[in-house]
Every structure is written in structure tokens, then in C-alpha cells.
Amino acid sequence: MALTTQGDSEVEEQTKESRIRETPEDITFSAIVNTIAFHPARDIIAAGDVDGDVYVFSYSCEVSENQELWSSGHHLKSCRKVAFTDNGEELVTVSKDKSIHILNVESGKLVTRIPKAHSVAINSLKLIDENLFATGDDDGLLKVWDLRKKTSFMEMKNHDDYISDITIDQNKKILLTTSGDGTMGVFNIKRRRFELQSEFQDGDLTSLAIMKRGSKVVCSSSEGMIYLFNWDGFGATSDRFSVQRESIDCVVPITDNILCTASMDGVVRAVNILPNRVIGSVGQHPGESIEQIAKSREGHFLASCAHDQKVKFWDVSNLHSVIVDDYRKRKKCGKLKSLSKKAFGYGLGSDFFADLAEGTTEGEENSSKSDGGCEALDEQ
């Protein structure tokens, strides 16, 4: 019988602790990943790539514990969006091949296939509830589907270019879209009608999010701008500010005031809304355009996929305690601050969040667009 001494136990415990990572290990793919989504109840992430393949991995902070659960090659062309249903039992995917697939999460088997869901490539997807979801295509057509009938009950074309993103309010009534035509669309799915279209903005509108307890809508653009709309004032922006020169392709809320942006320059930034400030860098894919970011179910991790064929994980748990409450216009210039140990490959200064608590924000030092900073404007 083997005996374990106290010294052996201490060594084993230290070894176990040394194997725990701050974030899960990167996942490397054989092709560029377009889209990612976290499971709503389990440590599972789904990814879709440019070859049309869909992968589902379990992830862990223990070294080498990420495992591929299954993969699917049903799509004939690039998989552009994936999303788990609220109960986590199915995965919905849309593709450039114009089809919608619904896969069983446990087995990876194809449950439902709608082969010609749109007449052109599908670009965006939003699950509304257990029965309804919306899709948008490259021609600007929006469709709202009923899974029970496997048919669309609402089809509207109010955009002149591709629909880049779709979201919906908490009451599941007002659906919002962003488009390559530079506008945001507003649709009432309860009454099945188009409400209005925003004024045109510079460049493509690429992504959107509802923030500030539902009072603000945030849109990103291909010009590196963030546009703000009041909830009952969708026609015109209430505020705008520049984050950087490169396109912002995806935004994800972390708190009611802070969101993360994914950019063509390969940097994931944390941005505060009202006051409008770039807080710092969460992480990066050096020199590689980021396609999408997603937040884990408990809000501790952010995942990003980029042209380097990797899915990376970032620790954003500290952002939940950051408060930026200084509205003064910033004039100083400086480098983008690191918000995680992995952000630039070196450690985070221990006093960074203490500085924020005393009113010092990244916006004080980041008014220069050339170094990834924020050119913040006073609120209108």
C-alpha cells in the first residue's frame, strides 16, 4: 500500500495549482474561423469556419483540457454565424450556401435543414426565443422564422446592402438590424411591420448592442466609429466617437456601461459608454483581423476568432468592477493600457484598477487614434 506524506500532498497541490491557467488554452483550426458562440449552461464553445465546417469544443482552464466533442461538414460554403438555443440542446448555423442548419448539441447530428432559406448568402442570425429566430442576407433581406413550422412568417427588405448584425429588446418586440448601407433598421415583430430606418452614417454599420438598461443602442462602423442612439430616437444619433482608424467588426456588452470591440487591427478593446472612453486592451491577435467576439455564460471569459485561425480566450472578470464616472474631455496621449496578463504578452500593473477607481481612465491618455486610443467627444 502506497503511503502519502504531508510533503507529497503539498507538492501535488502545488503541481495542480500550477496547471490551472488564467484562461483556457487557445484552440487552433485548419481554416479561418468566422463565428463563435458559448453554450448557455456548459463549458462548451462552438465555431464555424470559412470551409463551412462547424466544431464544438469543451474548454477548461486546466492545461491541455480543451477537447473537440464533434465536428460537422454539412455546409457547402462558409459558415457565417452559429448560436445555441436557450436550452442548450441545439445549435443553429447559417451559411454562405444560403442554408440554415439545426444540429443536436450532444451528438452533432443534423436535426433540421432549410436548404434555400434565402436566395443569396445569409450573413447574420439572431435567436429570439425557443421557437423564433431571425436571419439577414447579403442583399439586405430580413426574415423571421418559426421553428415549429420551419417557415418564415415575416420578410422585409429595407436595407440596400448586407445585414451585418441583428438584436432584439428584452420584451422580444423590437428587432434592430445594422447594414452595410450605413443605417440601422427598426422592426416590430409583434405587429410584423417595419418601423423606421436611421439616418445614414459614414461607412458600414457592422454590429450593435443594447446598453444602459435598454435606454441606448450602440452601433459600430467600418470607419472605427461608435454611434449611440436613444431608444426612442432611432432616426438620428445622440452621440458618436472614434475608437481607432480600423474597422470595428463586432461589439459585445460586458456590463451595462462597458463593452468590448473586435477590430481589424487585431486588438480587443474595452470601451466605456457615457462617458465615452477607451479603457484599454483586453487582448489581441497580432496583425490579424478579428471576425467575432463572444462572452461566456458567467461573464468571466471573452473569446475571439481571427484570421490567424485561432480562437483565443481572455479574462474580462475585472471589467465588472470598473467604474468610469468622469465626463471631462481628455487631452493627453499615451499607449493603450493592458487589462489582462495576456493583453500584450506581459503582466497587468497591480495599480491599474485602483487608478480607475480614483477617476483616472484610459481616455485620459488615449486621444490619439494612431496608437489605438480613443478620440472622445463631449456628450451632446
C-alpha positions in Angstrom: 0.0 0.0 0.0 1.4 3.4 -1.0 1.7 6.0 1.7 1.3 9.7 1.0 3.3 12.0 3.3 2.3 15.6 4.1 5.2 16.8 1.9 3.9 14.7 -1.0 0.5 16.2 -0.6 1.9 19.8 -0.7 3.8 19.0 -3.8 0.7 17.5 -5.5 -1.3 20.6 -4.5 1.3 23.0 -5.9 1.5 21.0 -9.1 -2.2 21.1 -9.5 -2.3 24.8 -8.9 0.5 25.3 -11.5 -1.6 23.5 -14.1 -4.5 25.9 -13.7 -4.4 28.7 -16.4 -5.9 32.1 -16.1 -7.9 31.4 -19.3 -8.5 28.3 -21.4 -5.8 27.4 -23.9 -6.0 28.8 -27.5 -7.8 26.5 -30.0 -6.1 26.3 -33.4 -8.1 25.4 -36.6 -7.1 24.4 -40.1 -9.1 27.3 -41.6 -10.1 30.9 -40.6 -13.0 30.9 -38.1 -15.8 33.3 -38.9 -18.0 32.9 -35.9 -18.1 31.6 -32.3 -20.7 31.1 -29.6 -20.7 30.0 -26.0 -23.1 27.4 -24.6 -25.7 28.9 -22.2 -25.1 26.3 -19.4 -21.9 24.3 -20.0 -18.2 25.0 -20.7 -18.7 24.5 -24.4 -17.9 26.7 -27.4 -19.0 26.3 -31.0 -17.1 27.7 -34.0 -17.8 27.9 -37.7 -15.1 28.3 -40.4 -14.7 29.6 -44.0 -14.8 26.0 -45.3 -18.4 25.5 -43.9 -17.3 23.2 -41.1 -18.7 23.6 -37.6 -16.8 22.5 -34.4 -17.9 22.1 -30.8 -15.2 22.1 -28.1 -15.3 21.7 -24.3 -12.9 24.2 -22.7 -11.2 24.4 -19.4 -8.5 26.4 -17.5 -6.6 23.2 -16.8 -3.6 22.8 -19.2 -4.5 20.8 -22.4 -8.1 20.2 -21.3 -9.8 21.7 -24.4 -11.4 18.8 -26.2 -13.1 18.6 -29.6 -16.5 17.0 -29.0 -17.6 16.8 -32.6 -17.5 18.5 -36.0 -19.9 18.8 -38.9 -19.2 19.4 -42.5 -22.8 19.8 -43.7 -22.5 23.4 -45.1 -21.1 23.6 -48.6 -19.7 27.1 -48.2 -18.5 29.4 -45.4 -20.4 29.1 -42.1 -21.1 32.7 -41.1 -23.0 32.5 -37.8 -23.6 30.0 -35.0 -25.9 30.3 -32.0 -27.0 27.9 -29.2 -30.7 27.7 -28.4 -31.6 29.0 -24.9 -32.0 25.4 -23.5 -28.6 24.5 -25.0 -29.9 21.4 -26.7 -29.5 22.6 -30.3 -27.0 24.7 -32.4 -28.3 26.9 -35.2 -25.9 27.7 -38.1 -26.3 29.8 -41.2 -24.0 29.8 -44.3 -23.0 31.5 -47.5 -24.6 28.5 -49.2 -28.0 30.1 -48.3 -29.0 27.3 -45.9 -29.9 27.1 -42.2 -28.9 24.0 -40.2 -30.0 23.0 -36.7 -27.7 20.4 -35.1 -28.1 18.3 -31.9 -25.5 19.6 -29.4 -24.9 16.2 -27.8 -24.4 14.1 -31.0 -23.7 16.7 -33.6 -26.3 15.2 -35.9 -28.3 17.3 -38.3 -31.9 17.7 -36.9 -33.3 20.3 -39.4 -32.1 21.7 -42.7 -33.6 24.5 -44.7 -31.6 24.4 -47.9 -32.8 27.5 -49.7 -33.7 29.7 -46.8 -32.6 32.9 -48.7 -32.0 33.5 -52.4 -28.5 34.9 -51.6 -25.8 34.2 -48.9 -27.0 34.5 -45.3 -24.8 36.8 -43.2 -26.5 37.2 -39.8 -28.5 35.3 -37.2 -30.4 36.1 -34.0 -32.3 33.6 -31.9 -35.4 35.3 -30.4 -36.9 32.6 -28.2 -37.3 28.8 -28.2 -39.4 29.0 -31.4 -38.4 32.1 -33.3 -35.2 33.4 -34.9 -34.2 36.0 -37.5 -31.8 35.9 -40.4 -30.3 38.6 -42.6 -28.7 38.2 -46.0 -26.2 39.9 -48.3 -29.0 41.8 -50.2 -30.4 43.3 -47.1 -33.4 41.0 -46.7 -34.6 40.2 -43.2 -36.5 37.1 -42.4 -38.1 36.0 -39.1 -38.7 32.2 -38.8 -40.9 29.9 -36.7 -39.1 26.7 -35.9 -42.4 24.8 -35.4 -43.4 25.4 -39.0 -39.9 25.7 -40.4 -41.0 28.6 -42.5 -40.6 32.4 -42.3 -43.6 34.5 -41.3 -42.0 37.9 -41.8 -39.9 39.0 -44.8 -38.8 42.6 -45.3 -36.2 44.3 -47.4 -35.5 47.8 -46.1 -31.7 47.8 -46.5 -29.8 48.3 -49.7 -26.8 46.2 -48.6 -25.9 43.2 -46.4 -27.4 42.9 -42.9 -24.4 42.7 -40.6 -26.0 42.2 -37.2 -29.4 41.6 -35.5 -30.5 42.1 -32.0 -33.8 42.3 -30.1 -35.1 44.1 -27.0 -35.8 42.4 -23.7 -39.5 42.3 -24.4 -38.9 40.4 -27.7 -40.9 43.0 -29.6 -38.5 45.4 -31.3 -35.8 43.9 -33.6 -32.9 46.0 -34.7 -30.6 45.5 -37.7 -27.3 47.1 -38.9 -26.3 47.1 -42.5 -23.6 47.8 -45.0 -25.7 50.6 -46.3 -24.8 52.6 -43.2 -28.2 52.5 -41.5 -29.9 50.8 -38.6 -33.3 49.3 -39.2 -36.2 49.0 -36.7 -38.8 46.3 -37.0 -41.8 45.4 -34.8 -42.1 41.6 -34.9 -45.2 41.6 -32.8 -47.0 43.6 -35.4 -44.9 42.2 -38.2 -44.0 45.6 -39.7 -41.1 47.9 -40.5 -41.0 50.9 -38.2 -38.2 53.1 -39.4 -34.7 53.4 -40.7 -32.0 55.6 -39.2 -30.1 58.4 -41.0 -27.1 57.3 -43.0 -23.7 57.1 -41.2 -20.2 57.1 -42.6 -19.2 53.7 -43.7 -20.9 50.3 -43.0 -22.6 49.7 -39.7 -21.1 46.4 -38.6 -22.6 45.4 -35.2 -24.9 46.6 -32.5 -25.8 46.2 -28.8 -28.5 47.4 -26.4 -27.0 49.0 -23.3 -27.7 51.4 -20.4 -30.7 49.4 -19.1 -32.3 49.5 -22.6 -32.0 53.2 -23.0 -29.2 53.3 -25.5 -28.3 51.4 -28.7 -24.6 51.2 -29.6 -23.6 50.6 -33.3 -20.0 50.1 -34.6 -18.8 51.0 -38.0 -16.2 50.2 -40.6 -14.7 53.6 -40.0 -13.8 52.8 -36.4 -16.6 54.9 -35.0 -19.1 54.1 -32.3 -22.6 55.6 -32.7 -25.2 56.0 -29.9 -28.9 56.1 -30.4 -31.5 56.8 -27.8 -34.1 54.0 -27.5 -37.0 56.2 -28.6 -34.9 58.2 -31.0 -33.7 55.7 -33.7 -33.8 58.2 -36.5 -30.7 60.2 -35.6 -27.7 59.5 -33.4 -27.5 61.1 -29.9 -23.7 60.8 -29.8 -20.7 59.4 -31.6 -17.0 59.0 -31.0 -13.9 57.5 -32.7 -12.2 54.5 -31.3 -9.5 53.9 -33.9 -8.9 54.1 -37.7 -9.6 50.4 -38.5 -13.0 48.9 -38.8 -14.8 47.7 -35.7 -16.4 44.5 -36.8 -18.1 43.3 -33.6 -19.2 44.7 -30.2 -20.3 42.7 -27.1 -21.6 44.2 -23.8 -19.7 43.1 -20.7 -21.6 45.3 -18.2 -24.4 47.8 -18.7 -21.8 50.5 -19.3 -18.7 48.6 -20.7 -18.5 46.8 -24.0 -15.7 45.1 -25.9 -14.9 45.8 -29.5 -13.3 43.5 -32.1 -11.2 45.3 -34.7 -9.5 44.8 -38.0 -6.2 45.8 -36.3 -6.4 42.6 -34.2 -7.0 44.3 -30.8 -9.9 43.6 -28.4 -10.6 46.9 -26.6 -12.8 47.6 -23.6 -14.8 50.8 -24.1 -17.0 52.7 -21.6 -20.2 54.2 -22.8 -21.2 57.6 -21.4 -18.7 58.9 -20.6 -17.2 57.6 -23.9 -13.7 56.3 -23.1 -11.4 53.5 -24.3 -10.4 51.8 -21.1 -7.7 49.6 -22.6 -6.8 46.4 -24.3 -8.2 43.0 -23.3 -6.2 41.0 -25.8 -5.0 40.8 -29.3 -4.4 38.6 -32.4 -1.2 40.5 -33.5 -1.7 41.8 -37.0 -4.7 39.6 -37.7 -8.2 40.9 -38.3 -10.7 39.7 -35.7 -14.0 38.4 -37.1 -16.1 38.0 -33.9 -16.0 38.1 -30.1 -18.4 36.3 -27.7 -18.9 36.4 -23.9 -19.1 33.2 -21.8 -22.3 32.5 -19.8 -20.9 33.6 -16.5 -19.3 36.6 -18.0 -15.7 35.8 -16.9 -14.3 35.0 -20.3 -14.4 36.6 -23.7 -13.4 34.6 -26.8 -12.2 35.9 -30.1 -11.6 34.4 -33.5 -9.4 35.9 -36.2 -7.6 35.4 -39.4 -4.7 33.6 -37.6 -7.1 30.5 -37.5 -7.2 30.6 -33.7 -9.9 31.1 -31.0 -8.4 32.8 -28.0 -9.8 33.3 -24.6 -9.5 36.5 -22.4 -10.2 37.2 -18.8 -12.7 40.1 -18.5 -13.9 39.4 -14.9 -12.1 42.6 -13.7 -14.2 44.8 -16.0 -17.3 44.1 -13.9 -15.8 46.2 -11.1 -14.6 49.1 -13.3 -16.5 52.4 -12.9 -15.7 55.4 -15.2 -17.6 58.4 -14.0 -15.6 61.4 -15.2 -17.1 63.3 -18.1 -14.3 65.7 -18.6 -12.8 65.8 -22.1 -9.4 64.0 -22.3 -6.4 65.7 -24.0 -3.4 63.6 -23.1 -1.9 61.0 -25.4 -0.4 57.7 -24.5 -0.3 54.0 -25.2 -3.2 51.6 -24.8 -3.3 50.1 -21.3 -3.2 46.4 -20.7 -6.3 45.0 -19.0 -5.2 41.4 -18.7 -2.0 39.4 -18.3 -2.3 38.2 -21.9 -3.3 41.5 -23.5 0.2 42.4 -24.8 2.2 39.4 -23.6 3.1 40.9 -20.2 1.5 41.4 -16.8 -1.0 43.9 -15.7 0.1 46.6 -13.4 -1.3 46.0 -9.9 -2.4 49.5 -9.5 -4.4 49.9 -12.8 -7.9 49.3 -11.4 -7.1 51.3 -8.3 -6.3 54.2 -10.7 -9.6 53.8 -12.4 -11.5 53.9 -9.0 -10.0 57.3 -8.4 -11.2 58.7 -11.7 -8.3 58.0 -14.0 -9.4 56.4 -17.2 -7.8 55.2 -20.3 -9.4 58.1 -22.1 -7.0 60.5 -20.3 -4.1 59.0 -22.2 -5.7 57.7 -25.4 -6.9 60.5 -27.5 -4.5 59.6 -30.3 -6.0 57.3 -33.0 -2.6 56.3 -34.2 -1.7 54.2 -31.1 -5.2 52.7 -30.8 -6.5 55.3 -28.4 -9.9 57.0 -28.1 -10.7 60.4 -29.6 -13.5 61.0 -27.2 -16.0 63.8 -27.8 -18.1 65.6 -25.2 -21.6 64.1 -24.9 -24.2 66.0 -26.9 
